[in-house]
Amino acid sequence: MANRERRKETETGGKIETGVIKIAETDLQGEDLLHSQMEEDDGIPENQLCSANLKLQKCKKNAWSHDLLSILGECCSDISDLNLKVAKDGYSAIPLTMDGFGFLWSGVKLTHGVSKGKICYQVKLQEHLNVKHLPSEEKTPHVIRVGWSLEKTSLQLGEEKFSYGYGGTAKFSTNCKFEDFGEKFGEGDVITTYLDFEGEKPTISYAKNDKDLGVACTIEEDLEGNALFPHLLLKNTSVEINVGQMEEPFFPIAEGFTLIGDLPEEDKVRGPLPPAEKKDCENGRKLV
């Protein structure tokens, strides 16, 4: 725990920016943004009702958010879908499931990436959420993908170049090419993903609970020194991550690998930062 207690804090835009790695969270989780825009429903958990109002005006072409916007000239980019509720500590998340949300995937990247070393993180599938309202034809109502991607890629993990994900249907995908890999996984399982930069080419491997599933992918593309970020894509499944904040991992980590949160600051790459203040984002907090 000593390393986690020594996380450096720096002043950023009037806020304290820490080196702690967590799931990127959207500003849509603030109660001040909701008001009467979402009506309570006895069948919907409270923690989902406090998640998001998708009628919020957007900043440029992407929704403004907390801890996940990068302002580059006139452009904004986010690294979390708006239909995802992230816990205040940044280590667990639950997607919206009511009505049509049950058909949607929720993508999110963690706040820091890496470009060297032997790194890993863990994801526990906490619960398959209630989606009884979905039609029986929906064959995979509960599934997630776990993996890595460059900052510039979309939130649809595994569906474009430089985006690599292992899904609960026992498929590994990159650039929208799906191949059989590993085993199916679901509620209660823990997936550990390992990223190894120390070989001739980077490799991505996985473990399910305490079972080593082997190498899923050797990255043939030239990353050009860019960092890969932990990336999750969820469908009606709540998750908890372990990046090193836990006293003990869900399952033992493979020898030679380090949980990404336990890396020294100089070995981590910070993802996109938000504007210093909400007023700096075009359209402000206007609701429609």
N, C-alpha and C positions, 0 to 999 in steps of 0.2 A: 504493500500500500504506500510505501514511502514515495515512490515515483509519482503516484497519483496525487499525493499531497503537495508535491513540488511544482504543480502545473503553473506555468508562468501566466500572469495576468498583465494585460496592457490596456491602456485607455484607447478606445476606438469610437470616435463620433459621439462622445458623451456617455458611452456604455462600456462596461467592462467586457473585453473580448478574451476569452480563455482558450487555452490550448486543448481543453477537453474535447474528445471526439464523441459525437452523438448523432442521432438522426436529425436531419435538418427539419425545422418546424416552420409552419406558415403563420403569418399574423392573423389569419382567419380564425385562429383558435381563441382570440381574445373575445371575452364576453361583450366588450363595448362595440364590437362589429356586428353582433347578432341582433340584439334588441328583439323586435317582434317579427323578424324575418323568417324564423323557423318556428313552427307550432309544435308544441310537445305532443308526443304520441306514446301512449302507455306501452306499446310494443317495442319501443326503441330505447336502448340504454341511455342514461343521462350523459355518459361520457361521449356518446356519439352526437347527441343533440348540441353539444358545445363545440363541435368541430369546425364547420365551415358554412358560409353563405355564398353559394356560387353566383349569386346575382351581383356580387361586389364588382364595382367598376375596376378595370384592369389598368395596370401601369404599362404604358406602351402596348405591346402585344402579349405580355405575360403578367400574371397576377403578382401584385406586390406582396412581399412577405417578410417575415422576420428571420434573419440568419441564413437567407438563401438567395439573395439577389446580388447580382454583379452589375454595376453600372459602368458600361464601356461606351463613352460618348453618349449616344441617345438610346442605347440598347439596354434592355433588362433581360436576364435569364434566370429561371428558377430551377431548383433541384428537388422539388417535392410537389406531387399532385395535391390539389386543393381538397379532395375528398378523403384526406387522411388526417386523423387526429393523433398527434404526437404527445406523449406524456411530458409533463413539465421537466422531468429529469433528463429527457432526451433518449431514454434507453428502451422505450416500448412504444408501439403504435397500433392503432386500430382503425380500419377503414370504415367509411359510411356504408351501410347496407340497405337502408330503407328504400322502398320503391325501386326505381330504375338503377339506383346506385349498386344494387346487387349484381348487375351485369358488368360493372366496370372494374378495371384493374387500377391499383394505386401504386405509383412508382415513387421512390425516394432514394436519394443518395446521402451518404454520411458527410459530415462537414469537412473531413480531411481525407487526403489520398496519399499514395506512396509511389515512388519511382525507383526504389532500390531495396535490397534486403530480402528477408524471408518473413512474410507477414501473414496474419490470419485474423479472422473474427468469427463469432458464433451467432447463430440465430435459433431461437426456440419458438416453435409454432405453439402458441399458448392455447388458442381456442378456435374451432370452426364456428363462426358466428351464425346466428339463426337467419336463414333465408328461405323459409318455407313458402314465401310468396312467389318465388321463382318457379317457372314452369318445369315440369319433369324432363323436358327436352334439354335442359341445361345440364350437360353431362359432367362438367367439372366446376361445380359452384365454389369449391374450396381448394385453392392451390396457391403456391407462391413460387417465385424464382429467387435464387440467391447468387450473387456474383460480383462482378467488377466492371467498371466502364470508365472511359475518359470523361472529363467534365463536360466536354462539348456535345456529347451524345444525348439523345432523348431519354425520357424516363421509361420507355418500353424496353426493358432489359432483354438483351439477346436478340434484338430485332434489327440491328444495324451493325456496321463495321465498328470495331473497337468497343463492343459491348458483349459481355460474356455471362451467361446465366444457366444455372442448373435448376430445373423445375420439379415439382412434386409428382409429375407424371412420368418420371424417370427419363427425361429428355434434357440434353444439353444443347444450347443454341447460341449462335453468333451470326450476325448478318442475316437473320431470318432463316438460317439453315438449322434444322432440328435433327439431332442424332440420338439414338438410344444410349443412355449412360446410367450407371448406378442402379438405384432402387427407387421405387415410389416412396414418398414420405408424406406425413400429415400431422394431425393434431398430436401434440406431446413430443414429437421428434425434435432433435437438435441437429442442425446442419453446421458443420465447420468448413469454411472455405480457406484454402491456403494459396497464397500468391508467392512464387519463388522467382526472383530476379537474378539469382546467382549462377544459374546455368548458362549455357550458350544462348538459349532463348528463354523468355519468361514462360512459366507454366502455371496452370491453375488446377488445383486438385481439391477433393472434397472428402469429408467423412460424415456418415450418418450415425448419430449417437457415438458409440465407441468403435464403429466399424470403418476401416479405411476403404474408400471407394476408388482410390487411385487417381491418376491424372486424367482430367477431362479434356484439357486443351493445352496445346503448345502454341503460343502466340507467334504467328509467322509475320504479322504486320510490323512495320517499324513504328514504334511508339514515339520516336523522336524525342525521348527524354521526358515526355509528358506523364503525369501521375495518373494512376488508376484509382478510382474511388469505390469503396464498398457501396453496393447498389442492391436494393430490394424491390421486387414487384409483387404486390399482394392482391389477392382476390378473396374477400370475405373471410379473412383469417387474421387474427391479432397475433402480434409477435413481440418478443423481447430479445434484445441483442446483448452480447457480451463483447466489449472491446478492451476489457482489462479493468473495468470498474468493480467487478465482483471479487470477493475474497478468494473464491475458488471458481474455476471455469465449470461450465455444465458437464463437460467431459475433458479428460486430459488433452493438452495440446501436443502435437507431434514435436519431437526433439528438433531443436534448431530454429523453430519458428517463434515469433513474438506477436502477441496480440497488439493490434495497431495502436490502441490507446496507451500502451506501455512504451512506445517508442519515444526517444528524446525529441524535443521540439524541432531540432534541425533536420530530422529525418522524415518529418511530415510536411505535406503540402496543404495549405489552407484553401478550401473551396471558395466560391464567390461570396462576397460580403454584401450585406444589405446597405441601403442608403443610411446615412447618419440619422435622419429623422424621417418620419412618414410623410411630412410635407414636401420632402424632396422627390417624392414619387408622384408623377403626373396623375391628375384626377383625384388625388388625396384619398379621403375615406368616404367618398360619396357612394350612397347605396341607391339602387334602382328597384 
